[in-house]
Amino acid sequence: MSWVALAIFASMVGIGDAPMGGEENWGTKCLAAVGYAEARSESILGEACVDRVVLNRAVVEQRPIYDVVLAVDQFARPTSTAEKQAWARSRWLAVFSISDAWPLPDFCHQATHFNQSDSPRALGRIGKHVFYP
């Protein structure tokens, strides 16, 4: 992971000198950024399942959330957070996703990947996202 990439990403989502400010806060904001970039136009359930994929992958790979988010070519990153209501929702949703407080469909808890194409391997679909193991 490049510290330059971290600094650029941090400046886009307004989090200063992360991750030195504490991984929990940094991880929450990184998760919110993925939700915002990947699923802000989706339902709350759809965005929550996108968040769950990031969290599932962090557990499987035994890596911090920010490492999973910043992995090369894995998740979209916002170029800005100009849609203030959507950004606020994504930040709020990330907190709840990390606390595992959402009643999500079972397949969301098993998925470690998503895209927008159907496949026989798909566990389920919410909105435009198809979730995979």
Secondary structure, 3 states (H helix, E strand, C coil): CCHHHHHHHHHHHCCCCCCCCCHHHHHHHHHHHHHHHHHCCCCHHHHHHHHHHHHHHHHHHCCCHHHHHHCCCCCCCCCCCCCHHHHHHHHHHHHHHHCCCCCCCHHHHHCCEEECCCCCCCCEEECCEEEEC
